[in-house]
Amino acid sequence: MRFPIHRTLLAAAAGVLLFLAACSKKEFSGDDPFPYTPTQSVYISSQNQFVYAFEPLSGKKKWEFHTDGNVSATPFLLNNKLYVPTENGSLYKLAADTGTEFHRYTFLAQLKSSPVGENNRLYLGTDNDTVYAINVDADTILWKFGTGGAVQSSPVIWNDFVIFGSNDGKLYAVNKITGDEVWNFASPAGGSFKSSPAAKGAYVYAGCSDGNLYALNALTGLQAWSFSTGNEIASSPAAYSGNVLFGSNNHNIYCLDSATGLERWHFPTGDRIYSSPVGYEQVVYVGSYDFSVYAINIIEGSLKWKFNTGALVKSSPLAWNGRIYIGSFDRMLYALDTAAGAVLWKQNINGLIETSPVGDDKSGNGRYPSISGGSSN
């Protein structure tokens, strides 16, 4: 049976066809799209397998990227690329501005060491007892150096050396171009070096699980002095204004003379200190397992202010443009005013934060707490 088609429907159909034909022939303007202007960012990652970029002043989220595992090592920014290590053995190479993935390096080990780099080279420690040097332009391994234990200490670059600690109880210096060993220093008490070293001037400083902070001649590896706290040092030291700053599991923050190792002052907190202190405009900022962030006057070691988060603070603070950025196990990234510790903004990133914030000032490279760079400025 055939149904008649109304003439109005035929007319409507014809109109649609004419409209589509006109659209297909429409010529658009040849103007270029609006240019994208990169802006400053603060990056943070956590145990929720994501890395985030936030606008530093407002805290507005710019982008997020999902990785294949928890992130307990601080990412590294080099030449406008953000390198993010995961506990599943992946190292992601992301566009700093957009979070777009460029490449993924795969290692058969957990990555708990924060990478560091310069020019087109990146250095990374792994839990398979090895440190790798990577050409990030060609995405190839340049060399690898084996130790007797997991490398969870983040390397530091000093002149022609890459210096790092290992759980085998040694601190190593290797040539950054060839990967050949220059020297090694063994803890006299057999402790492990999970604390990341700091290098400043002629010395390298490293905390050890044997409770000592060691100062070594960076060129030879010979011990200059040591300072005992009586408990494990997992906090990475920072060298700042003639001082060495670090925390201990004995609940104290220490300030030592960098040349002699003599104590200038120590400040007690309520629990262990894994966070690495940062010196900024004559104030020391550090987090503690007692849920707090401390601001301490560097001259006499007196408290300037204290800010309580909702959980332990393992993250190291980033001091940048009059603000302190720090994460907590309460899943919050905080932006605090350096003057009084007031909250300027906070973001819930839904994951326990062990890593430290990284600042991108659009110079192409990052701003870091002492955990990734060795010294505070």
C-alpha positions in Angstrom: 0.0 0.0 0.0 1.4 3.5 -0.9 0.9 6.5 1.2 0.7 10.0 -0.4 3.4 12.5 0.5 2.2 16.0 1.3 3.6 18.7 -0.9 4.6 20.8 2.2 6.9 18.0 3.3 8.5 17.8 -0.1 9.1 21.5 0.1 10.6 21.3 3.6 12.9 18.5 2.5 14.1 20.6 -0.5 14.8 23.5 1.8 17.0 21.4 4.1 19.0 20.2 1.1 19.5 23.7 -0.1 20.6 24.8 3.4 23.1 21.9 3.7 24.5 22.7 0.3 25.0 26.3 1.2 26.8 25.4 4.4 29.1 23.0 2.6 30.2 25.9 0.3 30.5 28.6 3.0 33.9 30.2 3.0 35.3 31.0 6.5 37.7 33.7 7.5 41.3 33.0 7.0 42.3 34.7 10.2 44.7 32.8 12.5 43.2 31.4 15.8 43.8 33.4 19.0 47.4 32.7 20.1 47.9 30.6 23.3 49.9 32.5 25.9 51.5 30.2 28.5 51.0 31.3 32.1 52.6 30.4 35.4 51.6 27.2 37.1 52.0 25.2 40.3 52.1 21.4 39.7 51.2 18.7 42.3 50.7 15.0 42.3 49.6 12.4 44.8 48.6 8.9 45.6 45.4 9.3 43.5 47.4 8.7 40.3 46.8 12.2 39.0 49.1 15.2 38.4 47.5 18.7 38.4 48.4 22.1 37.2 46.9 25.1 39.1 47.1 28.8 38.6 49.4 30.1 41.4 47.4 33.2 42.4 43.8 32.0 42.2 44.2 28.2 42.7 42.1 27.6 39.6 42.8 24.2 38.0 44.3 24.4 34.5 44.6 20.8 33.7 44.9 17.3 35.1 46.6 14.1 33.8 45.9 10.5 34.9 49.0 8.3 35.3 49.3 4.5 35.7 50.1 4.6 39.4 50.6 6.5 42.6 53.1 9.4 42.5 55.3 9.6 45.6 58.3 11.4 43.9 58.2 15.1 43.0 57.9 15.7 39.2 60.6 17.7 37.5 60.2 20.6 35.0 62.8 20.8 32.2 62.6 22.8 29.0 58.8 23.2 29.3 58.3 19.5 29.8 57.1 18.0 33.1 58.6 14.6 34.0 56.3 12.6 36.3 57.6 9.3 37.9 55.1 6.7 39.2 55.4 3.8 41.6 54.4 1.5 38.6 57.7 2.3 36.9 56.5 4.8 34.3 58.1 8.2 33.7 55.8 10.5 31.8 56.9 13.4 29.7 54.1 16.0 29.6 53.7 19.4 28.0 53.9 21.8 30.9 51.3 24.1 29.6 48.6 21.6 28.6 49.4 18.2 30.2 49.6 16.6 26.8 51.6 13.3 26.9 54.7 13.3 24.6 56.4 10.1 25.7 56.4 7.5 28.4 59.6 5.8 29.6 59.2 2.4 31.3 61.4 0.9 34.0 61.0 -2.4 35.7 61.0 -0.9 39.2 59.2 1.5 41.4 60.2 5.2 40.9 60.4 6.9 44.3 63.4 9.2 43.5 62.6 12.6 42.1 64.4 13.2 38.8 66.7 16.1 38.2 68.2 17.4 35.0 69.8 20.2 32.9 70.0 21.0 29.2 68.7 17.8 27.5 69.7 15.3 30.2 67.6 13.9 33.0 68.9 11.7 35.9 66.6 9.3 37.7 67.1 6.8 40.5 65.0 3.5 40.7 64.2 0.8 43.1 66.1 -1.7 41.0 69.3 -0.3 42.4 70.1 1.8 39.4 70.5 5.4 38.3 69.7 6.3 34.7 70.8 9.2 32.5 68.3 10.0 29.8 68.6 12.1 26.7 65.2 13.7 26.7 65.5 15.0 23.2 66.0 11.6 21.7 64.2 9.7 24.5 67.1 7.3 24.9 69.2 5.9 27.8 72.7 7.4 27.8 74.1 5.4 30.7 73.1 3.6 33.8 74.9 3.1 37.1 74.3 0.3 39.5 74.4 0.4 43.3 73.9 -2.2 46.0 70.5 -1.0 47.0 67.4 0.9 46.0 67.9 4.5 45.0 65.2 6.6 46.6 67.4 9.6 47.2 67.0 12.2 44.5 70.2 13.1 42.7 71.8 16.6 42.8 74.0 18.0 40.0 77.2 19.6 41.2 79.6 20.8 38.5 80.5 17.7 36.4 79.0 15.3 38.9 75.7 13.7 39.7 75.6 12.9 43.4 73.0 10.6 45.0 72.5 8.3 47.9 71.5 4.6 48.0 69.9 2.2 50.5 73.2 0.3 50.3 74.6 2.8 52.8 76.7 4.8 50.3 76.7 8.2 48.8 77.9 8.2 45.2 79.4 10.8 42.8 79.5 9.9 39.1 80.5 11.8 36.0 77.3 13.3 34.6 78.4 12.7 31.0 79.9 9.2 31.1 78.3 7.7 34.2 81.8 6.6 35.6 82.1 6.6 39.4 84.2 9.4 40.8 84.0 8.6 44.5 81.7 6.9 47.0 81.3 7.5 50.8 80.1 4.7 53.1 78.2 5.5 56.2 80.5 4.4 59.1 77.4 3.1 61.0 76.0 1.3 57.9 72.9 3.4 57.6 71.0 4.1 54.3 70.8 7.4 52.4 67.2 8.0 51.6 67.6 11.7 52.2 68.4 13.6 49.0 71.8 15.4 49.2 72.3 19.2 48.9 75.4 20.6 47.2 76.6 24.2 47.8 80.0 25.7 47.3 82.7 23.0 47.9 80.5 20.7 50.0 77.7 18.2 49.7 75.4 17.5 52.6 73.4 14.3 53.2 71.3 12.9 56.0 71.5 9.3 56.9 69.3 6.7 58.7 72.2 6.3 61.2 71.1 9.7 62.6 74.0 11.7 61.2 74.2 14.6 58.8 77.4 14.3 56.8 79.3 17.1 55.1 81.7 15.9 52.4 84.1 17.5 50.1 82.1 17.4 46.9 85.2 17.0 44.8 86.8 14.1 46.7 84.0 12.6 48.9 86.2 13.0 52.0 84.3 13.7 55.2 84.6 17.3 56.5 82.3 16.9 59.5 79.3 15.1 60.8 76.5 16.0 63.2 74.4 13.5 65.2 70.7 13.9 66.0 70.3 10.4 67.6 67.5 9.5 65.2 67.0 8.8 61.5 67.3 11.8 59.1 64.9 11.3 56.2 64.4 15.1 55.6 66.6 16.4 52.8 68.9 19.2 53.9 68.9 22.7 52.3 71.9 24.9 52.2 71.0 28.6 52.6 72.9 31.7 53.6 75.8 29.9 55.3 73.5 27.4 57.0 72.4 23.8 56.6 68.8 23.2 57.5 67.2 19.8 58.0 64.7 17.8 60.1 65.1 14.6 62.1 62.9 11.9 63.3 63.7 13.1 66.8 61.1 15.8 66.0 63.6 18.7 65.8 64.5 21.1 63.0 68.2 22.0 62.9 70.2 24.9 61.7 74.0 24.3 61.5 76.9 26.4 60.3 77.6 25.0 56.8 81.4 25.2 57.2 81.9 23.8 60.6 78.8 21.8 61.4 78.3 23.7 64.7 74.7 24.0 65.8 73.2 27.5 65.6 69.8 26.4 66.9 67.2 23.6 66.9 63.4 23.9 67.1 61.1 21.2 68.4 57.9 20.1 66.7 55.4 17.5 67.8 56.4 14.6 65.6 58.8 13.3 62.9 60.0 15.5 60.1 60.2 14.0 56.6 59.5 17.4 55.0 62.6 19.3 53.7 63.1 22.8 55.0 63.2 25.7 52.7 64.9 29.1 53.4 63.1 32.1 52.0 63.9 35.8 53.0 65.5 34.8 56.3 62.6 32.5 57.3 62.7 28.6 57.4 59.5 26.8 56.3 59.0 23.1 57.0 56.2 20.6 57.6 55.9 18.0 60.3 54.1 14.8 61.0 52.3 16.7 63.8 50.0 18.0 61.0 51.6 21.5 61.0 53.6 23.8 58.8 56.2 26.0 60.6 57.7 29.3 59.8 60.9 29.9 61.9 63.1 32.9 62.0 66.5 31.8 60.7 68.6 34.0 62.9 67.5 32.9 66.4 65.3 29.9 65.6 62.1 31.5 67.1 58.6 30.7 65.8 57.1 33.2 63.4 53.9 31.3 62.8 52.4 27.8 62.7 49.6 26.5 60.5 47.7 23.3 61.2 46.5 21.1 58.4 44.1 18.2 58.8 46.8 15.5 58.7 50.5 14.8 58.6 52.7 16.9 56.4 55.4 15.0 54.4 55.5 17.3 51.5 58.2 20.0 51.3 57.1 23.6 50.9 57.6 25.7 47.8 58.4 29.3 48.6 57.6 31.5 45.6 56.5 35.1 45.1 55.6 35.7 48.8 53.6 32.5 49.1 54.1 29.0 50.5 52.7 26.1 48.6 52.5 22.8 50.4 50.6 19.5 50.4 49.2 17.5 53.3 47.9 14.0 53.9 44.5 15.7 54.4 44.5 15.7 50.5 44.8 19.5 50.3 47.2 21.6 48.4 47.6 24.9 50.3 48.7 28.3 49.3 49.7 30.3 52.4 50.7 33.9 52.9 54.4 34.0 54.1 53.6 36.9 56.5 51.2 35.2 58.8 50.4 31.7 57.4 46.9 32.7 56.3 45.2 30.5 53.7 45.0 32.2 50.4 43.5 29.2 48.7 43.3 25.4 49.0 42.5 22.7 46.6 41.3 19.2 47.4 43.0 16.8 45.0 41.6 13.6 46.5 44.8 11.9 47.3 47.5 11.7 50.0 50.2 14.1 49.1 53.8 13.0 49.6 55.3 15.0 46.8 56.2 18.6 46.8 54.8 21.4 44.6 56.7 22.5 41.6 56.5 26.1 40.3 56.6 27.1 36.7 57.6 30.7 36.1 57.7 30.3 32.3 61.5 30.4 32.2 61.3 26.9 30.8 62.6 25.3 34.0 61.0 24.9 37.4 61.2 26.2 40.9 61.6 23.6 43.6 61.8 22.9 47.2 65.2 21.7 48.4 64.2 18.0 47.8 64.7 18.5 44.1 67.3 21.1 43.8 69.6 20.7 46.7 69.8 24.4 47.8 67.3 27.1 48.5 67.6 30.6 47.2 
